[in-house]
Amino acid sequence: MPWREMSARDSAAAWLPEVSGILTGQDILATGCSIAATQQRDGAIGWPDGHVDAWNHVECAMALSACGLRPAARRAYDWLRATQRQDGSWPKTSTGGMVTDHAAESNQVAYPAVGVWHEFLVTGDEEFAAAMWPTVRRATDYVLGLQTARGELAWERTAAGTAAGYALLAGCSSAHQSLRCAVALAEYVNQPQPDWELSADQLGHVVACHPEAFADKSNFSMDWYYPVLGGPIRGSSGHDRLAAGWDTFVVPGIGTRCVSDQPWVTGAETCELVLALDALGDRVRSAELFAGIQHLRDPLGGYWTGWQYANQAHFPAEQSSWTAAAIILAADALSGATGGSGIFRNAAGRWPVAVPADTAACGCSADALPGPLEHP
């Protein structure tokens, strides 16, 4: 057994998420240990090929914390602090501690705010929240430097410093949740950021009401469910959105397609849809999907990335840390085991996101706006 897995098991919390009839707490712990076993000595958690990006790294840190592997989670957050660049960003990819793509993606740079807020919700560690606040502040300021007047976020800033000329719906939906978590953290450390809140309002409105703002990636399931998962679309509008794409993306009993035109379901997309359904209060279908994707589970606790059901083969032929992380976070949401279990459900619970902060910027007439989107 790798030394990292041994130390992780020894430090696991006594409580663990579990989903009755599907996964036990010990099953979840084994999955967490499969993530911890891939953690590099500097704290980074990468893809199967070894490269690291901030978004997937943070998702893995959240999963480690949710199943009680706190030392490994804290090493992951230490890595974030150590590798944040002077401008507040993280590189798009790095391998072996060396930057391999110097660009920075807006959703990646935003996501540490979700991880830090989640870690605080799980542990209640005030010192951790205070220590990570400067990291989140710099990252959030960087991200908002990529926001257009209308409200969407440019997908990335290139290595040459140029903002991309397009935005992505899934990325902006994820960044909306990140901004809400950053605002919550700012309020907790008594450094409120009202400008961030206005920016989040504008971003949420554009996601909910302005599809023309985004590059067309509608063949990807993430563009379908992420506006619900990230918070801009909830209530009856959220149910309607998921219903409209259900037959396109969901394969009964198997999971959720990554792309609409391929016979390929993936564990991460399926579990994110579980989280989106849970955020809408649809507990029945969320549990059914979660049960159905367990065919990707390895007996040792890891998860295969996906299943090509026409060829009856795992595709790609790899087990990925972020897939295991999505399983753990979905299990926590379904079980309510930790203080962070509602972080996706509650992403937009305080804000009416259908109404923009600036109607002129997005071209909306104030008297033609919809009412605030309701939340469950």
C-alpha positions as CSV (number, residue, x, y, z in Angstrom):
1,M,0.0,0.0,0.0
2,P,1.5,3.4,-0.9
3,W,2.6,5.5,2.0
4,R,0.2,8.3,1.1
5,E,-2.7,5.8,1.2
6,M,-1.6,4.5,4.6
7,S,-1.4,7.9,6.2
8,A,-4.7,8.9,4.6
9,R,-6.5,5.9,6.0
10,D,-5.1,6.5,9.5
11,S,-6.3,10.1,9.5
12,A,-9.8,9.6,8.1
13,A,-12.7,11.0,10.1
14,A,-15.0,8.6,11.9
15,W,-18.0,9.7,9.8
16,L,-18.2,9.2,6.1
17,P,-20.7,9.9,3.4
18,E,-22.7,6.8,2.4
19,V,-25.6,6.2,0.1
20,S,-27.8,3.4,1.4
21,G,-27.9,0.4,-0.9
22,I,-25.3,1.9,-3.3
23,L,-22.1,2.8,-1.5
24,T,-21.0,2.3,2.1
25,G,-18.8,4.7,4.0
26,Q,-15.9,2.3,3.6
27,D,-16.5,2.3,-0.1
28,I,-16.3,6.1,-0.1
29,L,-13.1,6.0,1.9
30,A,-11.5,3.6,-0.5
31,T,-12.4,6.0,-3.3
32,G,-10.9,8.8,-1.4
33,C,-7.7,6.8,-0.9
34,S,-7.5,6.2,-4.6
35,I,-7.3,10.0,-5.1
36,A,-4.8,10.4,-2.2
37,A,-2.6,7.7,-3.8
38,T,-2.2,9.9,-6.9
39,Q,-1.2,13.1,-5.0
40,Q,2.2,14.3,-5.9
41,R,4.7,15.1,-3.2
42,D,4.2,18.9,-3.7
43,G,0.5,18.4,-3.0
44,A,-0.7,18.6,-6.7
45,I,-3.4,16.2,-7.9
46,G,-3.3,15.6,-11.6
47,W,-4.7,13.8,-14.5
48,P,-3.8,10.2,-15.3
49,D,-1.0,11.5,-17.5
50,G,0.4,13.6,-14.7
51,H,-0.5,17.1,-15.8
52,V,-2.3,19.4,-13.3
53,D,-5.0,22.1,-13.7
54,A,-6.4,24.1,-10.9
55,W,-10.1,23.1,-11.5
56,N,-9.7,19.4,-11.3
57,H,-7.1,19.7,-8.5
58,V,-9.6,21.7,-6.4
59,E,-12.4,19.2,-7.0
60,C,-10.1,16.4,-5.8
61,A,-9.2,18.4,-2.7
62,M,-12.9,18.9,-1.9
63,A,-13.5,15.1,-2.2
64,L,-10.5,14.3,0.1
65,S,-12.0,16.6,2.7
66,A,-15.5,15.2,2.3
67,C,-14.3,11.7,3.2
68,G,-12.1,12.8,6.0
69,L,-8.7,12.7,4.4
70,R,-7.8,16.2,5.8
71,P,-4.0,16.2,5.7
72,A,-4.1,15.3,2.0
73,A,-6.7,18.0,1.3
74,R,-4.6,20.6,3.1
75,R,-1.5,19.7,1.1
76,A,-3.6,20.3,-2.0
77,Y,-4.6,23.8,-0.7
78,D,-1.0,24.5,0.2
79,W,-0.1,23.7,-3.4
80,L,-2.6,26.3,-4.6
81,R,-1.0,29.0,-2.4
82,A,2.5,28.0,-3.5
83,T,1.8,28.0,-7.2
84,Q,-0.5,31.0,-7.6
85,R,1.1,33.5,-9.9
86,Q,1.6,37.2,-9.1
87,D,-1.4,38.2,-11.2
88,G,-3.7,35.9,-9.2
89,S,-4.0,33.1,-11.8
90,W,-2.8,29.5,-12.1
91,P,-1.4,28.2,-15.4
92,K,-3.7,26.2,-17.6
93,T,-1.5,23.1,-17.2
94,S,1.7,22.1,-15.4
95,T,3.5,18.8,-15.3
96,G,6.1,17.8,-12.7
97,G,6.1,21.3,-11.3
98,M,6.9,22.9,-14.7
99,V,4.3,25.1,-16.5
100,T,3.3,23.4,-19.8
101,D,0.7,26.0,-20.9
102,H,1.1,29.5,-19.6
103,A,-2.5,30.6,-20.5
104,A,-5.1,30.9,-17.7
105,E,-8.7,29.8,-18.0
106,S,-11.3,31.9,-16.2
107,N,-13.3,29.0,-14.7
108,Q,-10.1,27.3,-13.4
109,V,-8.9,30.4,-11.7
110,A,-12.3,31.0,-10.2
111,Y,-12.8,27.5,-8.8
112,P,-10.4,27.6,-5.7
113,A,-13.1,29.9,-4.1
114,V,-15.5,26.9,-4.1
115,G,-12.9,24.7,-2.7
116,V,-11.9,27.0,0.1
117,W,-15.5,27.8,1.1
118,H,-16.2,24.0,1.0
119,E,-13.2,23.3,3.2
120,F,-14.4,25.8,5.7
121,L,-18.0,24.5,5.7
122,V,-16.7,20.9,6.3
123,T,-14.1,21.7,9.0
124,G,-15.2,25.1,10.5
125,D,-11.5,26.0,10.5
126,E,-11.4,29.8,10.8
127,E,-7.6,30.0,10.6
128,F,-7.7,28.1,7.3
129,A,-10.4,30.5,5.9
130,A,-8.3,33.5,6.9
131,A,-5.1,32.1,5.5
132,M,-6.7,31.3,2.1
133,W,-8.6,34.6,1.8
134,P,-5.7,36.5,0.1
135,T,-5.4,33.6,-2.5
136,V,-9.1,33.7,-3.2
137,R,-9.1,37.5,-3.4
138,R,-6.4,37.7,-6.0
139,A,-7.9,34.9,-8.0
140,T,-11.3,36.5,-8.1
141,D,-10.0,39.9,-9.1
142,Y,-8.1,38.2,-11.9
143,V,-11.3,36.4,-13.1
144,L,-13.4,39.6,-13.0
145,G,-10.7,41.2,-15.2
146,L,-12.0,38.9,-17.9
147,Q,-15.7,40.0,-17.6
148,T,-17.3,41.8,-20.5
149,A,-19.6,44.8,-20.1
150,R,-22.5,42.4,-20.8
151,G,-21.5,40.1,-18.1
152,E,-20.0,36.9,-19.5
153,L,-16.4,35.9,-18.8
154,A,-13.8,35.4,-21.6
155,W,-12.8,31.8,-21.6
156,E,-9.1,32.4,-21.1
157,R,-6.3,34.9,-21.2
158,T,-3.5,33.6,-23.5
159,A,0.1,33.4,-22.5
160,A,0.6,36.7,-24.4
161,G,-1.9,38.3,-22.1
162,T,-4.8,38.6,-24.6
163,A,-8.4,37.8,-23.5
164,A,-10.2,35.2,-25.7
165,G,-12.9,36.6,-27.9
166,Y,-15.5,34.2,-26.8
167,A,-17.1,32.8,-23.6
168,L,-18.3,29.3,-22.8
169,L,-21.6,28.6,-21.1
170,A,-20.4,25.7,-18.8
171,G,-17.3,27.6,-17.8
172,C,-19.3,30.8,-16.9
173,S,-21.9,28.7,-15.0
174,S,-19.2,27.2,-12.9
175,A,-17.6,30.6,-12.4
176,H,-21.0,31.9,-11.2
177,Q,-20.9,29.4,-8.3
178,S,-17.3,30.4,-7.7
179,L,-18.2,34.0,-7.4
180,R,-21.0,33.3,-4.9
181,C,-18.6,31.3,-2.8
182,A,-16.0,34.1,-3.0
183,V,-18.6,36.6,-1.8
184,A,-19.5,34.3,1.1
185,L,-15.9,33.9,2.1
186,A,-15.4,37.7,1.9
187,E,-18.3,38.3,4.1
188,Y,-17.1,35.7,6.6
189,V,-13.7,37.3,6.9
190,N,-15.3,40.7,7.3
191,Q,-14.0,42.1,4.0
192,P,-17.3,42.3,2.0
193,Q,-16.9,42.8,-1.8
194,P,-20.1,44.4,-3.1
195,D,-18.6,44.7,-6.6
196,W,-18.1,41.0,-6.8
197,E,-21.7,40.5,-5.9
198,L,-22.8,42.8,-8.7
199,S,-20.5,41.0,-11.1
200,A,-22.0,37.6,-10.1
201,D,-25.5,39.0,-10.6
202,Q,-24.6,40.1,-14.1
203,L,-22.9,36.9,-14.9
204,G,-25.9,34.8,-13.6
205,H,-28.3,36.9,-15.7
206,V,-26.3,36.4,-18.9
207,V,-26.1,32.6,-18.3
208,A,-29.9,32.4,-17.7
209,C,-31.1,34.8,-20.3
210,H,-28.5,35.4,-23.1
211,P,-27.5,32.3,-25.0
212,E,-26.1,34.4,-27.7
213,A,-23.3,35.4,-25.4
214,F,-21.7,32.0,-25.7
215,A,-19.9,29.9,-28.2
216,D,-22.1,27.0,-29.4
217,K,-21.0,23.9,-27.5
218,S,-24.6,22.5,-27.2
219,N,-23.4,19.0,-28.2
220,F,-21.7,18.8,-24.8
221,S,-23.8,17.7,-21.9
222,M,-22.0,20.2,-19.6
223,D,-23.6,23.1,-21.5
224,W,-27.0,21.5,-20.8
225,Y,-26.8,20.9,-17.0
226,Y,-24.1,23.4,-15.8
227,P,-26.5,26.4,-15.8
228,V,-28.5,24.5,-13.2
229,L,-25.5,23.1,-11.3
230,G,-23.7,26.5,-11.1
231,G,-26.9,28.2,-9.9
232,P,-28.1,30.7,-12.5
233,I,-31.1,28.5,-13.5
234,R,-33.1,26.8,-10.7
235,G,-36.7,26.1,-9.8
236,S,-39.2,25.4,-12.6
237,S,-36.8,26.8,-15.2
238,G,-34.2,24.4,-14.1
239,H,-36.6,21.4,-14.3
240,D,-37.7,22.5,-17.8
241,R,-34.0,22.8,-18.9
242,L,-33.1,19.3,-17.7
243,A,-36.3,17.9,-19.2
244,A,-35.5,19.4,-22.6
245,G,-32.1,17.6,-22.9
246,W,-32.8,14.4,-20.9
247,D,-33.4,12.1,-23.8
248,T,-30.5,13.5,-25.7
249,F,-27.9,13.0,-23.0
250,V,-29.1,10.4,-20.5
251,V,-28.8,6.7,-21.3
252,P,-31.1,4.8,-19.0
253,G,-29.4,2.6,-16.5
254,I,-25.9,3.5,-17.8
255,G,-25.2,7.2,-17.3
256,T,-24.8,10.5,-19.0
257,R,-23.2,11.1,-22.3
258,C,-20.3,13.5,-22.5
259,V,-21.3,14.5,-26.0
260,S,-24.6,14.0,-27.7
261,D,-23.5,12.2,-30.8
262,Q,-21.2,9.6,-29.2
263,P,-22.1,6.3,-27.4
264,W,-20.0,7.3,-24.5
265,V,-21.1,7.9,-20.9
266,T,-18.7,9.3,-18.3
267,G,-18.7,9.2,-14.5
268,A,-17.9,12.8,-13.9
269,E,-20.7,14.2,-16.1
270,T,-23.2,11.7,-14.6
271,C,-22.3,12.7,-11.1
272,E,-22.5,16.4,-11.9
273,L,-25.9,15.8,-13.3
274,V,-26.7,14.0,-10.0
275,L,-25.6,17.2,-8.2
276,A,-27.8,19.4,-10.5
277,L,-30.8,17.2,-9.9
278,D,-30.2,17.3,-6.1
279,A,-30.0,21.1,-6.3
280,L,-33.5,21.0,-7.8
281,G,-34.8,18.7,-5.1
282,D,-35.1,15.7,-7.5
283,R,-33.8,13.1,-5.1
284,V,-35.3,10.1,-6.9
285,R,-33.7,10.6,-10.3
286,S,-30.4,11.8,-8.7
287,A,-30.2,8.5,-6.7
288,E,-31.1,6.4,-9.7
289,L,-28.3,8.0,-11.8
290,F,-25.8,7.6,-9.0
291,A,-26.7,3.9,-8.7
292,G,-26.5,3.4,-12.5
293,I,-22.9,4.8,-12.8
294,Q,-21.4,2.4,-10.3
295,H,-20.5,0.0,-13.2
296,L,-17.4,2.2,-13.6
297,R,-16.2,1.3,-10.1
298,D,-13.0,-0.7,-9.7
299,P,-12.9,-3.2,-6.8
300,L,-10.1,-1.2,-5.2
301,G,-12.2,2.0,-5.1
302,G,-11.1,3.9,-8.1
303,Y,-13.3,4.8,-11.0
304,W,-12.9,4.4,-14.8
305,T,-13.4,7.7,-16.6
306,G,-16.1,6.4,-19.0
307,W,-17.8,3.6,-20.9
308,Q,-18.1,3.3,-24.6
309,Y,-21.3,1.2,-24.7
310,A,-21.3,0.5,-28.4
311,N,-17.9,-1.2,-28.1
312,Q,-18.5,-2.4,-24.6
313,A,-15.2,-1.0,-23.4
314,H,-13.8,1.6,-20.9
315,F,-12.9,4.8,-22.7
316,P,-10.4,6.2,-22.2
317,A,-8.7,3.2,-20.7
318,E,-7.8,5.0,-17.5
319,Q,-9.0,5.7,-14.0
320,S,-9.1,9.4,-13.2
321,S,-8.9,11.2,-9.9
322,W,-11.5,13.8,-10.9
323,T,-14.0,11.0,-11.6
324,A,-13.5,9.5,-8.2
325,A,-13.9,13.0,-6.8
326,A,-17.2,13.6,-8.5
327,I,-18.4,10.3,-7.0
328,I,-17.5,11.4,-3.5
329,L,-19.1,14.8,-3.9
330,A,-22.3,13.4,-5.3
331,A,-22.4,10.8,-2.4
332,D,-22.0,13.6,0.1
333,A,-24.8,15.7,-1.4
334,L,-27.1,12.7,-1.4
335,S,-26.2,11.7,2.2
336,G,-25.8,15.1,3.7
337,A,-22.9,13.8,5.7
338,T,-20.7,16.9,5.9
339,G,-21.2,20.6,6.4
340,G,-20.2,21.0,2.7
341,S,-22.7,18.6,1.3
342,G,-25.0,21.5,0.2
343,I,-22.4,23.6,-1.5
344,F,-23.9,23.0,-5.0
345,R,-27.5,23.0,-3.8
346,N,-27.0,26.4,-2.1
347,A,-24.9,28.1,-4.7
348,A,-27.6,30.6,-5.7
349,G,-30.0,30.3,-2.8
350,R,-29.6,33.9,-1.7
351,W,-29.7,35.6,-5.0
352,P,-32.4,36.3,-7.7
353,V,-30.1,35.8,-10.7
354,A,-32.6,36.5,-13.5
355,V,-32.4,40.2,-12.9
356,P,-29.1,41.8,-14.1
357,A,-27.1,44.4,-12.2
358,D,-27.0,46.5,-15.3
359,T,-29.8,46.3,-17.8
360,A,-28.2,48.6,-20.3
361,A,-25.0,46.5,-20.5
362,C,-26.9,43.4,-21.6
363,G,-29.5,45.2,-23.7
364,C,-32.4,44.2,-21.6
365,S,-35.4,46.5,-21.1
366,A,-36.2,46.7,-17.5
367,D,-39.9,46.3,-18.1
368,A,-39.4,43.2,-20.2
369,L,-37.3,41.3,-17.7
370,P,-38.6,38.1,-16.2
371,G,-39.2,38.0,-12.4
372,P,-36.5,36.5,-10.2
373,L,-36.0,32.8,-10.8
374,E,-37.4,30.9,-7.9
375,H,-35.2,28.4,-6.0
376,P,-36.3,25.2,-4.3
